[in-house]
């Protein structure tokens, strides 16, 4: 930092100051006489407010627009180029918040004892040129504009508060960072040089990323996936779009339009601004979105009010009220005098984010007594007073005969809230907090070993060469504000705080109320960071207090899922019914899902119904029918066996090995009875016995048939003279065939039970609406091995019987065996495809029917002819009849 001299003299400007001085060439002219230092200040900053003190808090605030014609450089610049001034009336409260904070600090001996704070407030006129001008005047003699040329010790800047426009903060940093002056801004972060400027740059505004997330959480909470974006025509607007478009798209939010709000201007191109406003207004009112995200600065509200005014001339203006405005924290209610009587209905139901603030005790009373009469040094108050009360002070113009004169005794509380608010706004609270940050940092510096001070007129003055060290204390500051909240900065110089969610409620008398309906608290647990009270929100009147929907198309109803629309944004889609077996129990689902295994979709495909457990039971007609059929055949088999036993000594029974006939009938009896194992609720024991008992019993039956067939063949072969087959004929041959075949099947069943036995199981997939309680075969391979061996026996029996079908005999049993095995094989060959094609309990019914049918075939084809002879034609039951050849 340059050292100041106590006498007038020439200094050498740094190269950076020269660069910025070039910007001011149209506005500032230096006149350097030969003998003494003089500065000609042809275009001074007209609106500023200075209050002396031991330590000066400087502030550069954009509050007044200057309406001027562009410079032609044909003549020397002067105040004649300025046609009028336009005051943003609400920003005057920011100035008053700084004045009130300095007043409070000076009255509090606990913060800076024996030190008086002063302030020097400059208006930047919302332009780069005047911001640079104000920044350089901080280092000039009081009231002059020659940086680093000082003839006194007044106006020594120690910290600067800037805002509320981000560009003002950015331009300030260009100058002030050279001097290592702490800059405390109450606007969002601008694009700074991180190495040189950011080190001295602090903002009483939370992290922007938190605000982006807050907007996203709000949209997702209300399921507003179809929205529009209005952003500013500056670097901050571009950065906002760049950050949120990809972030929002990842969470399913897309945009109908993205437009740039025109910059506020009072140059000769004002008509062009109005043209842009009307064009944008057309886009907005014709859009189908109901939720708009608005990014901008504090003066953006002035443009939004022009939008609302433009809608008054539109035949479809009612659509305007159907939009929910979602405004970022930088935007606050502002207006210019011409908008005093304009409607503010468009704000009704809007939602905005605001820096967390609380009511400051005494501020309302401070505003009540504020007037231009008591504050002669306030360079802002007179023009503010004239424009808010629509009057003029006597020295403002030459001829005031037809004008209302300002008395200076008007009361601010009589103004509507759309002109000036009596409660401290969020931006004003940020200014208030910034002043306290400087005071506490000074207090910390004053209390350390780094302090250097000297007594001057019983006061305490901080040495200028050490004021740059204040930056270290600002960076590490931590204190509690008026409502007990902690004030500190993070490593990026951003305030460690959150946002309040504000709902705007307007009234016919041009007043409005901000209602806090939620908050964003980054210090809270994860599940409590975002909180909102939906019931407290007042929606725009067009929605009749129902939550608005902002969707590209109607939500897909229950039972439907989304499908992409070609050529449309991803959040625009068609709805198709859920595929078979799936449901959607919520609206607007991306994809239907399957029910749990024990449930199935209802007809509407919007819920799951529990599946009933299904098995072949004795209580249903099919089960009863099969059981009766099995018992009837069992009784019939028992009757045949009884007939054979009673007529065991007759020739037809004794012929062809009656023991084999008994064994065959017994096995058939058990075959009919084993079918009953397949009916009823499957249990562990019944599952173990079902297939094994069936396999062994049937193997015994088929092996008996095979043995009977072989016996018939051998019987005819041994009748030939000299036949060697005589030794094979007898009971041992028949028993060996039956035992060997039965033991092989029993061995297969044993291996099956030992390795992978059947067990009760629920089949949840075969039937769409029912669960099948069945016996799981365990090993499908062993199941088909058992069936395969039984089929092999049947084929061999059929083949042998077929070869013996033409043997000469009055009663050729081979023919009956052939026919019975043909029935048997036909039944089981048709069983395989039928079994595989059926589901649920009907698979069991198919197997029972196959067992009963094949057994009945053996019983009927083999034994019915013999029973007919025994019972009906006993005269044929004789040796002579049996020996008679055809």
Phi, psi and omega in degrees: 000138179289145177274143183263143177263158180271001177228162181291139179189170181270142174241169179252122181286142172291160183296331179288323179293323178299318181299317180285334177295332178300323179298328186267002182307321178294340188252330189241133177232125178264133175241114185248098179293170182287331190259309186226161185283120173225146179234125176268120184248079187288333180235076181286161172283115187281333188246105177204168185214122182240133172228119184292161178183172177294328178226130185258127169264113178272151180214134176243111186234134175272114183226334184234133170270144172251122177273118184214161175269147181302146180291137177258347181062021177275340178216169181296132180299144176206175180293354179293340181287345182270119183275323183197174176232141178238122184263129169275098196298325184291334183288342176300332177296330177298318178297316180294328178296322177293316179299316181294320180296317178297319178299315180297317182295317180295333179273356182254106183287352181281340185266298181233079179294137179063017177233133179251129176273141171238178179213159175218109186253129180242148172265134181262355178057022175064020181233158179292318185300313182285334175292316176298319180299313180295322181296320181282333178292341176300332184252023178246171174297146184305121179087356179249174181225068177221093185303135175073005172253103184232134180251007180207182182254013180279164172058052177266107184288136177245328177205151183233133174254129183227156178154195353269010183260136186298326181292326175300316179296321181294314182293323176302318184297330180301320182273310191290331181294335177296324183269003179059037180272129174298130180244116182250110187255143174249044175224172181288160184297139174259176182280097184258158170285109189298332186278323187253325187264318187296337182294339182243016189245124179230150179224130176275058181213133184295173179302130181297326180299326177295322179292321177299315179296322181297318177297317179298315179299321180295315180297318180291324181299317181267003178059041176269092184262355181238105188221175176232159181235131171242118183232167183279156178271066177205183182297323179296322178296317178296318179295321178299311179298316182299322184282321189270333185299310180290322180297315182289322181298325179295338180254016173086019179252131178232174193235134175282324179206154173226112183236156179257126179285136182293152179285144178291130184213143176236031175273191181288347179269024182298328178296324177296322178298316180296323177298318177296321180298313181295324179294315178294322180299323178296319179297317185291312185289337179271355180280152178272356181287149176247354180232123182243131175264123185245121174251141179178200179247186183294330181278357179301330180299330178295319178293319180297326178291329175293322174305311182298321180293322179296326180293338180294337180263008184254137181293339181253034184296338181296336177297335184300318184287353182268007179259141173258116179276129175246106188253142180285171186291337180290337182275134175221170182288120176222158178202165174246161188305326182295340182267009187305318184259009179285147178294148175242023181300331183298340179275347183296121181088359179293156178237134179221164174254140181224147176299136182301127182216172178215164181290133179262121182295132176093347183289321180298317178295324178299320179289328183296326184265002182281130175201160183291342180291318183275349183237079182290329185278350182285109181281356180260332195291324186292312180292324175298314184297319181296321186278330180279331181258357177064041181225178179225144175278153186304326183269010182279325182220167182280312184252111183240023185296322183260012183251153173283131180269143176275130177272337184087353180257006177299155184251133181294331183289349178278349181281143175293157182297336179288349177254313180204136181258143180268347175262147184291125179280172180297320179292319177297322178295326177294319176298316178303314179294320181299320178297320178291328175299314179297316181297315180290327176294319176298319179298318179294318179293321179296334185266002183253175180288353180275354186288141172223118183218160179219148183283127175222115179052047177063014176247181179242125179244131174278133180293137185299321185291350180251357183292336180294339179290349179300331181304320179299321183283328175296319183298324184258014185295147175200118179206169178259134180277192188296331180260015176088000179283148181279136176245119178200164181248147175276186185293342178265008180078018180259146181295132178276086184207181180237200181235151167265144175263120189248136173251127183268130177236121182255161182229158184300337183273024178067019174254166181209167180224135174266121181248122177284119182243000179183185180202159172242113183240099183293344180272351183281165173303157188307318184283352182245007180298316178250124177219143181208145177255098185296326183295336183274354185279135172260122182268162175307145189300334182294341182265002177052042177062021172261144182300125180293152173251138176229086185229151178293325176212172182297150178299143173293131181288176176299140180089004180234161176227162183283151169217137189295142172267126180294135177079006181242159174303159188296339180271004172259129189205164170261168179242129176237152182293150182298144175298164180300133178089001181235160179223167166224116183261011175226155177285151172062042180276141179293323184207139176289161181227159181279150175288162171303159186301330182265017177228165177219154182291146173281181184296321181284349179061037178239002176201167181250137177251144180292139178282142174279147177277127185241135170203162181283108186249167177284351184269357181251158184304318182296317179295317179297318182297313181294322180295317178295321178296317180294317180293323179296315179293325176296316178297318179296320178295317178298323178295318178296317179298320179296319178298317181293321180292320181294325181252037185294338182266002179280156185300321185289335177278320181290330179295144175063039169064091182293334177296323176296322178296318177298315181297317180296315180296321179296316179296322177294323177299314180291331178297315178297320182287326181292342176297335179292339177294337183275351180257141181106172182294124180297129175239172183298317183291314182296326178293323179292326186271335188307291188284325182291315179297316179299317182294316182290315181298315180293326177295321177297317182295314182291324178293328175295318178297317178297318180295319178296322181294315179296323179297318178299315182296314182294327181298323179281331182287326184285346180284346177284139181298135177073017181288135179274000184276357184300326183290343180272349182272133178151181183292326184297321179298315181294316181295320182297320179295313182296314182294316183297315180293319181292321180292324178298314179295320178298322178296317178299317179295323179296315178299320179300310181294329183282327185266306183214079185287155174296154181207155177295138184210152175259118176266108185264358188249334185294319181251138183287328186244001183220151171261131183263116174274113186218174174267116174286128186292350180078281178247110178295327180297313180294325178301313181284338173294317178297314178295323181294318178296319178296322177293324178297316178299319181294320180293318178297315180299316180297318182295314181295317180294324179296323179291332184262009186293338185254015177295138181289124176187146178292332177230085183277097181294336180299327178295317180293322178295319179300313181295320180295319180288332175294317176296316182301309182294322179298318180298312186282333173291322176284340180296317188300304180294326180293319180297318182286338183266352179258165183226157173068218184293341182286338172296318179294320179297322178297318181292320178297315180298321179295319179297311183293318183293315181292321178292319178296327177296316177296315182296314185288316185287325184271318191256340181295322176298319182292318179296324178300316179293318184293318188269315188265319184241066182296338181292342178273350182274070180216158181297322182296320181291324180288328182278347183292131179272154177297000000 
